[in-house]
Amino acid sequence: MAIPQSFLDELVARCDIVDVVSSYVPLTKRSGSNRFGLCPFHSEKTPSFSVNQDKQIYHCFGCGKGGGVVNFVMEMENLSFGDAVALLAKRVGMTVPEDDVPLETRRRRQRMLELNRDAARFFHDCLSAPEGEKAVAYLKKRGITRKMVTRFGLGAAPDSWDRLMNAMEKKGYSQAELLDAWLVTRNQKGGGLHDTFHDRLMFPVIDVRGEVVGFSGRTLGDDDRKYVNSHDTLVFSKSRQLFGLNLAKKTKSGRLILVEGNIDVVTLHQAGFDGAVASLGTSLTPEQARLLKRYSENAVIAYDGDAAGVKAAQRAIGVLEKTGIGVKVLKLPPVTDEHGDPVLDADGRPAKDDPDSFIRRRGAEAFSLLLEKSDNHIEYRLSAIRAAHDLETDEGRIAYLAEATGLLSELDSAVEREIYGARVAEAAGVSKEAVANELRKAFRRRISARKKKEEQAMQRVSANIQPADRAIRYDDPQSAAAEEGVIRLILLDQSLLASAGTLEPSEFTSPFLAKLFDELKRRKREGAAITPAAVAAGLSPSEAAQLTVILGKPESIAGGERAMADYIEKIRSRKLSGQADLLEVAQRLREKKGYGG
């Protein structure tokens, strides 16, 4: 059976949406019963994410997402409906009814988590077996202690194509389950199955709740792919996970350290820098940045010192900055020998360190000093811009000034613009006044463009009656506007449901709005809660978002009964008009074809 409606209604009533959302998103502004913050579902600098405490719903005017507390947790944690309900129930000390039969998706999710946990134990046990010798030798070479191996649950995938598959089948897991978890893959040529990970050092990816959701494996052989990461599954999304965050979230340092590689994370934790995390071999995503923001207001980017690392740091700065995190960048110095001379790599270029190699060569204290001297991201980016231009030429200075003032115009603080503008002027050999003047013009242009964009977005939200999701688009927008009005009035004042009289869901032109109206009538009959949050809990993400759009439109209940009558009259007149139009079309067809019907 489904989760009882009475349980859901009580759960929603107990979970205040402001409290729940605030545990994920800082709500910094207030207007009446609305709280505002930066949207956790898309990148923005100006808060357009609204939480209404009276209606117990949220809505983003930027990306359009919205709903009640259950919808929010589903979206935020990437959970199924059942799992989101279970999480909220645990939060408020409620127990999901024992006689509830979980949805198939929930069962598969739990089964996959159990499989991942057993696979992680298998890989970890392999380190103590003969097939783990290569992995053990590699860990010893990198100076990783047994304590860190245990803390991170590191393991070894044997140099075999079926050891894991056979071991998991003996535990009762099917090949279909192994395929779903991406622990085995199908050979494209012969169609047979084989272990996804073999001859690799294994890093289990553990989420912030302590569940093993995926794996990352570093080659120990001659595989061209240095790292192989789990593909997205029912429990794993690479763009939403950070390696090491399950441990780093507990740091007392007040900052998280973002590095490129898994081994860097382990080395930094071993050296006492317990805030280190890595983005699993991909460019930092907005979802990962927002995840970082939940656990710290400050981040230090400590990517490798090579060209690829510098480029990745520049991208990460932009992504982190949009979340409001304070960003600094650690610059690793060139590698030098005992005489202070540059060390060259195999290609004859100056060798570059990564955090792992730097700590092994220079020690934790030296890394700590670098960490404390980290540049803020503006200084780092200005330094990169300066390095890209020849300031000995007029062309180079002009290009440098254009790029630097463009960067500084993005700063909202006039003090920061003035200070950094003076440094740019000094570097280019021009007057502070000239740079300040260019900055003022660039800043005004940016603010004007931002306001115009925001106004256009708000106009689109208020003017466009059509839902964003094509699956629930309205066939008759004029009738749908009145149908929305009926829904809105009832949710503002449930006593107005009586004023709907004999109106039936079948009279609605929109199946989605008819479903909502039918749900409201059912709740009235059964004495269930008629609130936006309770209704939203049973809707899909796109339906819940559209419900918040409907409720966000202006409506007064002062003349509620008259408004309800007007909406019903509009619905029925549109239906009659549509029927008349059909009769007229049919008559024209009969006349054209010359038959009498």
Secondary structure, DSSP 8 states (H G I E B T S, - for coil): ----HHHHHHHHHHS-HHHHHHTTS-EEEEETTEEEE--SSS--SS--EEEETTTTEEEETTT--EE-HHHHHHHHHT--HHHHHHHHHHHTT----TT----HHHHHHHHHHHHHHHHHHHHHHHTTSGGGHHHHHHHHHTT--HHHHHHHT-EEE-SSSSHHHHHHHHTT--HHHHHHTTSEEE-TTT--EEES--SEEEEEEE-TTS-EEEEEEEESSS-S-SEEE----SS--GGG--BTHHHHTT-SSS-EEEES-HHHHHHHHHTT-TTEEE-TTS---HHHHHHHHTT-SEEEE---SSHHHHHHHHHHHHHHHTTT-EEEE------B-TTS-B-B-TTSSB----HHHHHHHH-HHHHHHHHHT-EEHHHHHHHHHHHTS-TTSHHHHHHHHHHHHHHHTT---HHHHHHHHHHHHHHHT--HHHHHHHHHHHHHHHHHHHHHHHHHHHHHHHH--S-SSGGG--SSHHHHHHHHHHHHHHHH-GGGGGGGTT--GGG-S-HHHHHHHHHHHHHHHHT----HHHHHTTS-HHHHHHHHHHHHS---STTHHHHHHHHHHHHHHHHHHHHHHHHHHHHHHHHHHT---
